[in-house]
Amino acid sequence: MKWQEVRRLYPNQYVVLEELESHIEGNKKYVEDVAIIKPIDDSKEATRELVRSKGKKFVYHTAEDTIVIEIVRSPGVRGVSRYEN
Protein backbone atom coordinates (compact mmCIF):
# COMPACT_ATOMS: atom_id res chain seq x y z
CA MET A 1 0.00 0.00 0.00
CA LYS A 2 1.26 3.48 -0.78
CA TRP A 3 1.95 5.87 2.11
CA GLN A 4 -0.63 8.43 0.93
CA GLU A 5 -3.34 5.76 1.20
CA VAL A 6 -2.22 4.84 4.74
CA ARG A 7 -2.39 8.52 5.68
CA ARG A 8 -5.93 8.76 4.29
CA LEU A 9 -7.11 5.65 6.19
CA TYR A 10 -5.42 6.52 9.52
CA PRO A 11 -5.17 10.33 9.79
CA ASN A 12 -3.00 11.82 12.52
CA GLN A 13 -1.98 8.64 14.31
CA TYR A 14 0.84 6.15 14.67
CA VAL A 15 0.85 2.96 12.63
CA VAL A 16 3.00 -0.16 12.79
CA LEU A 17 4.19 -0.92 9.27
CA GLU A 18 6.27 -3.42 7.36
CA GLU A 19 8.46 -2.08 4.58
CA LEU A 20 7.75 -3.73 1.22
CA GLU A 21 9.60 -1.45 -1.19
CA SER A 22 12.21 1.26 -0.67
CA HIS A 23 15.34 2.82 -2.07
CA ILE A 24 18.40 4.43 -0.51
CA GLU A 25 19.90 7.79 -1.41
CA GLY A 26 22.99 8.72 0.56
CA ASN A 27 22.23 8.08 4.22
CA LYS A 28 18.42 8.07 3.85
CA LYS A 29 15.97 5.29 3.09
CA TYR A 30 12.83 6.34 1.20
CA VAL A 31 9.99 3.88 1.74
CA GLU A 32 7.43 3.75 -1.08
CA ASP A 33 5.28 0.71 -0.32
CA VAL A 34 4.21 -0.69 3.07
CA ALA A 35 1.92 -3.24 4.68
CA ILE A 36 -0.15 -2.05 7.63
CA ILE A 37 0.28 -4.25 10.69
CA LYS A 38 -1.88 -2.17 13.04
CA PRO A 39 -2.83 1.40 13.95
CA ILE A 40 -1.87 2.75 17.38
CA ASP A 41 -3.85 5.38 19.29
CA ASP A 42 -1.50 5.93 22.24
CA SER A 43 2.00 7.45 21.97
CA LYS A 44 3.28 5.30 24.86
CA GLU A 45 2.18 2.15 23.04
CA ALA A 46 3.83 3.51 19.88
CA THR A 47 7.11 3.87 21.79
CA ARG A 48 6.86 0.31 23.11
CA GLU A 49 6.21 -0.98 19.58
CA LEU A 50 9.11 1.05 18.22
CA VAL A 51 11.51 -0.43 20.77
CA ARG A 52 10.38 -3.95 19.81
CA SER A 53 10.58 -3.28 16.07
CA LYS A 54 13.27 -5.00 14.05
CA GLY A 55 13.97 -5.91 10.48
CA LYS A 56 11.51 -4.28 8.12
CA LYS A 57 8.92 -3.55 10.83
CA PHE A 58 8.72 0.03 12.11
CA VAL A 59 6.41 2.66 13.63
CA TYR A 60 5.60 5.93 11.86
CA HIS A 61 3.15 8.81 12.30
CA THR A 62 0.77 9.68 9.49
CA ALA A 63 1.32 13.41 9.96
CA GLU A 64 4.51 12.95 7.91
CA ASP A 65 4.18 13.55 4.15
CA THR A 66 6.70 10.87 3.22
CA ILE A 67 8.52 8.02 4.94
CA VAL A 68 12.20 8.94 5.12
CA ILE A 69 14.40 7.04 7.56
CA GLU A 70 17.92 8.20 8.33
CA ILE A 71 20.43 5.38 8.17
CA VAL A 72 22.93 5.47 11.02
CA ARG A 73 25.91 3.25 10.51
CA SER A 74 27.87 2.34 13.62
CA PRO A 75 31.60 2.38 13.08
CA GLY A 76 33.34 -0.87 13.87
CA VAL A 77 34.46 -1.10 17.46
CA ARG A 78 38.05 -2.05 17.88
CA GLY A 79 38.86 -3.98 20.97
CA VAL A 80 42.08 -3.71 22.87
CA SER A 81 44.07 -6.88 22.94
CA ARG A 82 44.54 -8.06 26.50
CA TYR A 83 46.80 -10.97 25.72
CA GLU A 84 50.16 -10.95 27.45
CA ASN A 85 53.24 -12.45 25.84
Backbone atoms as SQL, in Angstrom:
CREATE TABLE atoms (id INTEGER PRIMARY KEY, chain TEXT, resi INTEGER, resn TEXT, atom TEXT, x REAL, y REAL, z REAL);
INSERT INTO atoms VALUES
  (1, 'A', 1, 'MET', 'N', 0.843, -1.167, 0.000),
  (2, 'A', 1, 'MET', 'CA', 0.000, 0.000, 0.000),
  (3, 'A', 1, 'MET', 'C', 0.893, 1.237, 0.000),
  (4, 'A', 2, 'LYS', 'N', 0.498, 2.230, -0.726),
  (5, 'A', 2, 'LYS', 'CA', 1.258, 3.482, -0.783),
  (6, 'A', 2, 'LYS', 'C', 1.004, 4.307, 0.479),
  (7, 'A', 3, 'TRP', 'N', 2.001, 5.088, 0.882),
  (8, 'A', 3, 'TRP', 'CA', 1.948, 5.868, 2.114),
  (9, 'A', 3, 'TRP', 'C', 0.768, 6.847, 2.109),
  (10, 'A', 4, 'GLN', 'N', 0.481, 7.477, 0.989),
  (11, 'A', 4, 'GLN', 'CA', -0.627, 8.428, 0.933),
  (12, 'A', 4, 'GLN', 'C', -1.964, 7.753, 1.271),
  (13, 'A', 5, 'GLU', 'N', -2.124, 6.504, 0.880),
  (14, 'A', 5, 'GLU', 'CA', -3.336, 5.756, 1.199),
  (15, 'A', 5, 'GLU', 'C', -3.408, 5.450, 2.699),
  (16, 'A', 6, 'VAL', 'N', -2.273, 5.085, 3.295),
  (17, 'A', 6, 'VAL', 'CA', -2.216, 4.839, 4.744),
  (18, 'A', 6, 'VAL', 'C', -2.606, 6.109, 5.487),
  (19, 'A', 7, 'ARG', 'N', -2.085, 7.237, 5.044),
  (20, 'A', 7, 'ARG', 'CA', -2.394, 8.523, 5.683),
  (21, 'A', 7, 'ARG', 'C', -3.881, 8.847, 5.587),
  (22, 'A', 8, 'ARG', 'N', -4.500, 8.505, 4.477),
  (23, 'A', 8, 'ARG', 'CA', -5.929, 8.757, 4.293),
  (24, 'A', 8, 'ARG', 'C', -6.768, 7.864, 5.219),
  (25, 'A', 9, 'LEU', 'N', -6.362, 6.592, 5.356),
  (26, 'A', 9, 'LEU', 'CA', -7.109, 5.650, 6.186),
  (27, 'A', 9, 'LEU', 'C', -6.940, 5.902, 7.683),
  (28, 'A', 10, 'TYR', 'N', -5.742, 6.334, 8.091),
  (29, 'A', 10, 'TYR', 'CA', -5.419, 6.524, 9.517),
  (30, 'A', 10, 'TYR', 'C', -4.858, 7.928, 9.748),
  (31, 'A', 11, 'PRO', 'N', -5.682, 8.961, 9.637),
  (32, 'A', 11, 'PRO', 'CA', -5.174, 10.331, 9.786),
  (33, 'A', 11, 'PRO', 'C', -4.692, 10.631, 11.202),
  (34, 'A', 12, 'ASN', 'N', -3.560, 11.300, 11.267),
  (35, 'A', 12, 'ASN', 'CA', -3.000, 11.818, 12.515),
  (36, 'A', 12, 'ASN', 'C', -2.867, 10.775, 13.619),
  (37, 'A', 13, 'GLN', 'N', -2.263, 9.635, 13.281),
  (38, 'A', 13, 'GLN', 'CA', -1.982, 8.637, 14.310),
  (39, 'A', 13, 'GLN', 'C', -0.773, 7.789, 13.924),
  (40, 'A', 14, 'TYR', 'N', -0.281, 7.055, 14.906),
  (41, 'A', 14, 'TYR', 'CA', 0.836, 6.146, 14.674),
  (42, 'A', 14, 'TYR', 'C', 0.326, 4.857, 14.052),
  (43, 'A', 15, 'VAL', 'N', 1.167, 4.266, 13.209),
  (44, 'A', 15, 'VAL', 'CA', 0.851, 2.959, 12.632),
  (45, 'A', 15, 'VAL', 'C', 2.108, 2.095, 12.656),
  (46, 'A', 16, 'VAL', 'N', 1.912, 0.804, 12.886),
  (47, 'A', 16, 'VAL', 'CA', 3.000, -0.158, 12.786),
  (48, 'A', 16, 'VAL', 'C', 2.959, -0.666, 11.349),
  (49, 'A', 17, 'LEU', 'N', 4.104, -0.590, 10.683),
  (50, 'A', 17, 'LEU', 'CA', 4.188, -0.917, 9.270),
  (51, 'A', 17, 'LEU', 'C', 5.286, -1.937, 9.000),
  (52, 'A', 18, 'GLU', 'N', 5.187, -2.592, 7.855),
  (53, 'A', 18, 'GLU', 'CA', 6.271, -3.418, 7.360),
  (54, 'A', 18, 'GLU', 'C', 6.665, -2.869, 5.996),
  (55, 'A', 19, 'GLU', 'N', 7.938, -2.613, 5.837),
  (56, 'A', 19, 'GLU', 'CA', 8.459, -2.083, 4.578),
  (57, 'A', 19, 'GLU', 'C', 8.396, -3.164, 3.496),
  (58, 'A', 20, 'LEU', 'N', 7.813, -2.815, 2.353),
  (59, 'A', 20, 'LEU', 'CA', 7.750, -3.730, 1.222),
  (60, 'A', 20, 'LEU', 'C', 8.652, -3.297, 0.076),
  (61, 'A', 21, 'GLU', 'N', 8.758, -1.971, -0.114),
  (62, 'A', 21, 'GLU', 'CA', 9.596, -1.445, -1.194),
  (63, 'A', 21, 'GLU', 'C', 10.211, -0.128, -0.767),
  (64, 'A', 22, 'SER', 'N', 11.511, 0.030, -1.033),
  (65, 'A', 22, 'SER', 'CA', 12.206, 1.265, -0.666),
  (66, 'A', 22, 'SER', 'C', 13.442, 1.424, -1.537),
  (67, 'A', 23, 'HIS', 'N', 14.039, 2.598, -1.434),
  (68, 'A', 23, 'HIS', 'CA', 15.340, 2.823, -2.074),
  (69, 'A', 23, 'HIS', 'C', 16.163, 3.726, -1.160),
  (70, 'A', 24, 'ILE', 'N', 17.476, 3.667, -1.348),
  (71, 'A', 24, 'ILE', 'CA', 18.401, 4.432, -0.509),
  (72, 'A', 24, 'ILE', 'C', 19.100, 5.483, -1.356),
  (73, 'A', 25, 'GLU', 'N', 19.148, 6.688, -0.818),
  (74, 'A', 25, 'GLU', 'CA', 19.903, 7.791, -1.413),
  (75, 'A', 25, 'GLU', 'C', 20.767, 8.374, -0.310),
  (76, 'A', 26, 'GLY', 'N', 22.075, 8.238, -0.471),
  (77, 'A', 26, 'GLY', 'CA', 22.991, 8.725, 0.559),
  (78, 'A', 26, 'GLY', 'C', 22.768, 7.981, 1.854),
  (79, 'A', 27, 'ASN', 'N', 22.455, 8.720, 2.918),
  (80, 'A', 27, 'ASN', 'CA', 22.230, 8.080, 4.220),
  (81, 'A', 27, 'ASN', 'C', 20.740, 8.063, 4.593),
  (82, 'A', 28, 'LYS', 'N', 19.859, 8.089, 3.582),
  (83, 'A', 28, 'LYS', 'CA', 18.421, 8.073, 3.849),
  (84, 'A', 28, 'LYS', 'C', 17.728, 6.970, 3.054),
  (85, 'A', 29, 'LYS', 'N', 16.780, 6.309, 3.733),
  (86, 'A', 29, 'LYS', 'CA', 15.967, 5.285, 3.093),
  (87, 'A', 29, 'LYS', 'C', 14.585, 5.885, 2.845),
  (88, 'A', 30, 'TYR', 'N', 14.144, 5.837, 1.597),
  (89, 'A', 30, 'TYR', 'CA', 12.833, 6.339, 1.196),
  (90, 'A', 30, 'TYR', 'C', 11.922, 5.135, 0.980),
  (91, 'A', 31, 'VAL', 'N', 10.893, 5.023, 1.801),
  (92, 'A', 31, 'VAL', 'CA', 9.988, 3.878, 1.740),
  (93, 'A', 31, 'VAL', 'C', 8.789, 4.262, 0.879),
  (94, 'A', 32, 'GLU', 'N', 8.536, 3.464, -0.170),
  (95, 'A', 32, 'GLU', 'CA', 7.433, 3.753, -1.081),
  (96, 'A', 32, 'GLU', 'C', 6.209, 2.890, -0.832),
  (97, 'A', 33, 'ASP', 'N', 6.397, 1.640, -0.442),
  (98, 'A', 33, 'ASP', 'CA', 5.284, 0.714, -0.320),
  (99, 'A', 33, 'ASP', 'C', 5.370, -0.006, 1.025),
  (100, 'A', 34, 'VAL', 'N', 4.234, -0.087, 1.729),
  (101, 'A', 34, 'VAL', 'CA', 4.210, -0.685, 3.068),
  (102, 'A', 34, 'VAL', 'C', 2.997, -1.591, 3.232),
  (103, 'A', 35, 'ALA', 'N', 3.072, -2.455, 4.233),
  (104, 'A', 35, 'ALA', 'CA', 1.920, -3.236, 4.679),
  (105, 'A', 35, 'ALA', 'C', 1.574, -2.740, 6.075),
  (106, 'A', 36, 'ILE', 'N', 0.306, -2.505, 6.315),
  (107, 'A', 36, 'ILE', 'CA', -0.146, -2.046, 7.632),
  (108, 'A', 36, 'ILE', 'C', -0.263, -3.260, 8.546),
  (109, 'A', 37, 'ILE', 'N', 0.418, -3.193, 9.683),
  (110, 'A', 37, 'ILE', 'CA', 0.284, -4.246, 10.688),
  (111, 'A', 37, 'ILE', 'C', -0.837, -3.871, 11.653),
  (112, 'A', 38, 'LYS', 'N', -0.782, -2.636, 12.186),
  (113, 'A', 38, 'LYS', 'CA', -1.884, -2.167, 13.036),
  (114, 'A', 38, 'LYS', 'C', -1.740, -0.683, 13.318),
  (115, 'A', 39, 'PRO', 'N', -2.868, 0.004, 13.502),
  (116, 'A', 39, 'PRO', 'CA', -2.825, 1.405, 13.946),
  (117, 'A', 39, 'PRO', 'C', -2.643, 1.456, 15.458),
  (118, 'A', 40, 'ILE', 'N', -2.098, 2.562, 15.945),
  (119, 'A', 40, 'ILE', 'CA', -1.868, 2.752, 17.377),
  (120, 'A', 40, 'ILE', 'C', -2.433, 4.110, 17.779),
  (121, 'A', 41, 'ASP', 'N', -3.241, 4.136, 18.827),
  (122, 'A', 41, 'ASP', 'CA', -3.855, 5.384, 19.293),
  (123, 'A', 41, 'ASP', 'C', -3.011, 6.113, 20.332),
  (124, 'A', 42, 'ASP', 'N', -2.212, 5.389, 21.095),
  (125, 'A', 42, 'ASP', 'CA', -1.498, 5.931, 22.240),
  (126, 'A', 42, 'ASP', 'C', -0.002, 6.068, 21.942),
  (127, 'A', 43, 'SER', 'N', 0.578, 7.235, 22.245),
  (128, 'A', 43, 'SER', 'CA', 2.000, 7.454, 21.971),
  (129, 'A', 43, 'SER', 'C', 2.904, 6.558, 22.819),
  (130, 'A', 44, 'LYS', 'N', 2.474, 6.200, 24.028),
  (131, 'A', 44, 'LYS', 'CA', 3.281, 5.298, 24.855),
  (132, 'A', 44, 'LYS', 'C', 3.321, 3.902, 24.247),
  (133, 'A', 45, 'GLU', 'N', 2.196, 3.444, 23.723),
  (134, 'A', 45, 'GLU', 'CA', 2.181, 2.151, 23.044),
  (135, 'A', 45, 'GLU', 'C', 3.035, 2.204, 21.783),
  (136, 'A', 46, 'ALA', 'N', 3.009, 3.343, 21.079),
  (137, 'A', 46, 'ALA', 'CA', 3.833, 3.506, 19.876),
  (138, 'A', 46, 'ALA', 'C', 5.315, 3.391, 20.225),
  (139, 'A', 47, 'THR', 'N', 5.713, 3.969, 21.349),
  (140, 'A', 47, 'THR', 'CA', 7.105, 3.874, 21.793),
  (141, 'A', 47, 'THR', 'C', 7.468, 2.432, 22.119),
  (142, 'A', 48, 'ARG', 'N', 6.590, 1.725, 22.800),
  (143, 'A', 48, 'ARG', 'CA', 6.858, 0.309, 23.106),
  (144, 'A', 48, 'ARG', 'C', 7.007, -0.510, 21.823),
  (145, 'A', 49, 'GLU', 'N', 6.129, -0.273, 20.860),
  (146, 'A', 49, 'GLU', 'CA', 6.205, -0.985, 19.580),
  (147, 'A', 49, 'GLU', 'C', 7.491, -0.644, 18.845),
  (148, 'A', 50, 'LEU', 'N', 7.888, 0.615, 18.889),
  (149, 'A', 50, 'LEU', 'CA', 9.110, 1.048, 18.218),
  (150, 'A', 50, 'LEU', 'C', 10.330, 0.344, 18.790),
  (151, 'A', 51, 'VAL', 'N', 10.387, 0.230, 20.108),
  (152, 'A', 51, 'VAL', 'CA', 11.508, -0.434, 20.766),
  (153, 'A', 51, 'VAL', 'C', 11.577, -1.908, 20.368),
  (154, 'A', 52, 'ARG', 'N', 10.421, -2.540, 20.190),
  (155, 'A', 52, 'ARG', 'CA', 10.379, -3.954, 19.813),
  (156, 'A', 52, 'ARG', 'C', 10.571, -4.184, 18.320),
  (157, 'A', 53, 'SER', 'N', 10.498, -3.135, 17.525),
  (158, 'A', 53, 'SER', 'CA', 10.583, -3.282, 16.070),
  (159, 'A', 53, 'SER', 'C', 11.977, -3.710, 15.638),
  (160, 'A', 54, 'LYS', 'N', 11.998, -4.598, 14.636),
  (161, 'A', 54, 'LYS', 'CA', 13.273, -4.997, 14.051),
  (162, 'A', 54, 'LYS', 'C', 13.027, -5.440, 12.623),
  (163, 'A', 55, 'GLY', 'N', 14.103, -5.530, 11.878),
  (164, 'A', 55, 'GLY', 'CA', 13.973, -5.910, 10.481),
  (165, 'A', 55, 'GLY', 'C', 13.253, -4.828, 9.692),
  (166, 'A', 56, 'LYS', 'N', 12.240, -5.222, 8.964),
  (167, 'A', 56, 'LYS', 'CA', 11.505, -4.281, 8.118),
  (168, 'A', 56, 'LYS', 'C', 10.258, -3.724, 8.795),
  (169, 'A', 57, 'LYS', 'N', 10.069, -4.044, 10.064),
  (170, 'A', 57, 'LYS', 'CA', 8.920, -3.552, 10.826),
  (171, 'A', 57, 'LYS', 'C', 9.314, -2.259, 11.526),
  (172, 'A', 58, 'PHE', 'N', 8.426, -1.245, 11.460),
  (173, 'A', 58, 'PHE', 'CA', 8.715, 0.026, 12.114),
  (174, 'A', 58, 'PHE', 'C', 7.422, 0.761, 12.432),
  (175, 'A', 59, 'VAL', 'N', 7.545, 1.837, 13.228),
  (176, 'A', 59, 'VAL', 'CA', 6.406, 2.659, 13.626),
  (177, 'A', 59, 'VAL', 'C', 6.598, 4.042, 13.015),
  (178, 'A', 60, 'TYR', 'N', 5.509, 4.603, 12.474),
  (179, 'A', 60, 'TYR', 'CA', 5.599, 5.931, 11.861),
  (180, 'A', 60, 'TYR', 'C', 4.296, 6.667, 12.093),
  (181, 'A', 61, 'HIS', 'N', 4.346, 7.996, 12.092),
  (182, 'A', 61, 'HIS', 'CA', 3.150, 8.809, 12.303),
  (183, 'A', 61, 'HIS', 'C', 2.646, 9.344, 10.968),
  (184, 'A', 62, 'THR', 'N', 1.340, 9.286, 10.778),
  (185, 'A', 62, 'THR', 'CA', 0.765, 9.676, 9.492),
  (186, 'A', 62, 'THR', 'C', 0.741, 11.184, 9.249),
  (187, 'A', 63, 'ALA', 'N', 1.194, 11.974, 10.191),
  (188, 'A', 63, 'ALA', 'CA', 1.318, 13.414, 9.958),
  (189, 'A', 63, 'ALA', 'C', 2.451, 13.716, 8.980),
  (190, 'A', 64, 'GLU', 'N', 3.371, 12.766, 8.821),
  (191, 'A', 64, 'GLU', 'CA', 4.513, 12.949, 7.911),
  (192, 'A', 64, 'GLU', 'C', 4.067, 12.748, 6.462),
  (193, 'A', 65, 'ASP', 'N', 4.538, 13.634, 5.570),
  (194, 'A', 65, 'ASP', 'CA', 4.178, 13.555, 4.150),
  (195, 'A', 65, 'ASP', 'C', 4.779, 12.335, 3.453),
  (196, 'A', 66, 'THR', 'N', 5.997, 12.002, 3.829),
  (197, 'A', 66, 'THR', 'CA', 6.697, 10.869, 3.223),
  (198, 'A', 66, 'THR', 'C', 7.385, 10.066, 4.318),
  (199, 'A', 67, 'ILE', 'N', 7.770, 8.837, 3.981),
  (200, 'A', 67, 'ILE', 'CA', 8.525, 8.022, 4.935),
  (201, 'A', 67, 'ILE', 'C', 9.987, 8.090, 4.533),
  (202, 'A', 68, 'VAL', 'N', 10.764, 8.804, 5.330),
  (203, 'A', 68, 'VAL', 'CA', 12.198, 8.936, 5.117),
  (204, 'A', 68, 'VAL', 'C', 12.875, 8.556, 6.430),
  (205, 'A', 69, 'ILE', 'N', 13.725, 7.539, 6.366),
  (206, 'A', 69, 'ILE', 'CA', 14.399, 7.038, 7.561),
  (207, 'A', 69, 'ILE', 'C', 15.893, 7.261, 7.411),
  (208, 'A', 70, 'GLU', 'N', 16.481, 7.957, 8.369),
  (209, 'A', 70, 'GLU', 'CA', 17.916, 8.196, 8.334),
  (210, 'A', 70, 'GLU', 'C', 18.642, 6.914, 8.711),
  (211, 'A', 71, 'ILE', 'N', 19.636, 6.580, 7.917),
  (212, 'A', 71, 'ILE', 'CA', 20.433, 5.381, 8.169),
  (213, 'A', 71, 'ILE', 'C', 21.653, 5.782, 8.983),
  (214, 'A', 72, 'VAL', 'N', 21.787, 5.194, 10.144),
  (215, 'A', 72, 'VAL', 'CA', 22.929, 5.471, 11.018),
  (216, 'A', 72, 'VAL', 'C', 23.798, 4.232, 11.034),
  (217, 'A', 73, 'ARG', 'N', 24.978, 4.379, 10.548),
  (218, 'A', 73, 'ARG', 'CA', 25.909, 3.247, 10.514),
  (219, 'A', 73, 'ARG', 'C', 26.877, 3.379, 11.681),
  (220, 'A', 74, 'SER', 'N', 26.945, 2.340, 12.485),
  (221, 'A', 74, 'SER', 'CA', 27.867, 2.341, 13.620),
  (222, 'A', 74, 'SER', 'C', 29.255, 1.966, 13.124),
  (223, 'A', 75, 'PRO', 'N', 30.245, 2.758, 13.471),
  (224, 'A', 75, 'PRO', 'CA', 31.602, 2.381, 13.079),
  (225, 'A', 75, 'PRO', 'C', 32.015, 1.119, 13.825),
  (226, 'A', 76, 'GLY', 'N', 32.861, 0.341, 13.207),
  (227, 'A', 76, 'GLY', 'CA', 33.344, -0.874, 13.866),
  (228, 'A', 76, 'GLY', 'C', 34.047, -0.533, 15.162),
  (229, 'A', 77, 'VAL', 'N', 33.833, -1.333, 16.159),
  (230, 'A', 77, 'VAL', 'CA', 34.463, -1.099, 17.458),
  (231, 'A', 77, 'VAL', 'C', 35.708, -1.956, 17.519),
  (232, 'A', 78, 'ARG', 'N', 36.799, -1.320, 17.773),
  (233, 'A', 78, 'ARG', 'CA', 38.054, -2.053, 17.877),
  (234, 'A', 78, 'ARG', 'C', 38.344, -2.341, 19.332),
  (235, 'A', 79, 'GLY', 'N', 38.547, -3.589, 19.589),
  (236, 'A', 79, 'GLY', 'CA', 38.860, -3.976, 20.966),
  (237, 'A', 79, 'GLY', 'C', 40.353, -3.869, 21.226),
  (238, 'A', 80, 'VAL', 'N', 40.680, -3.753, 22.462),
  (239, 'A', 80, 'VAL', 'CA', 42.076, -3.707, 22.867),
  (240, 'A', 80, 'VAL', 'C', 42.498, -5.122, 23.227),
  (241, 'A', 81, 'SER', 'N', 43.589, -5.538, 22.661),
  (242, 'A', 81, 'SER', 'CA', 44.070, -6.879, 22.942),
  (243, 'A', 81, 'SER', 'C', 44.577, -6.934, 24.365),
  (244, 'A', 82, 'ARG', 'N', 44.147, -7.918, 25.100),
  (245, 'A', 82, 'ARG', 'CA', 44.545, -8.059, 26.502),
  (246, 'A', 82, 'ARG', 'C', 45.424, -9.286, 26.699),
  (247, 'A', 83, 'TYR', 'N', 45.939, -9.804, 25.609),
  (248, 'A', 83, 'TYR', 'CA', 46.801, -10.974, 25.720),
  (249, 'A', 83, 'TYR', 'C', 48.210, -10.534, 26.105),
  (250, 'A', 84, 'GLU', 'N', 48.790, -11.257, 27.036),
  (251, 'A', 84, 'GLU', 'CA', 50.162, -10.954, 27.451),
  (252, 'A', 84, 'GLU', 'C', 51.089, -11.969, 26.831),
  (253, 'A', 85, 'ASN', 'N', 52.235, -11.518, 26.421),
  (254, 'A', 85, 'ASN', 'CA', 53.239, -12.450, 25.837),
  (255, 'A', 85, 'ASN', 'C', 54.170, -12.968, 26.889);
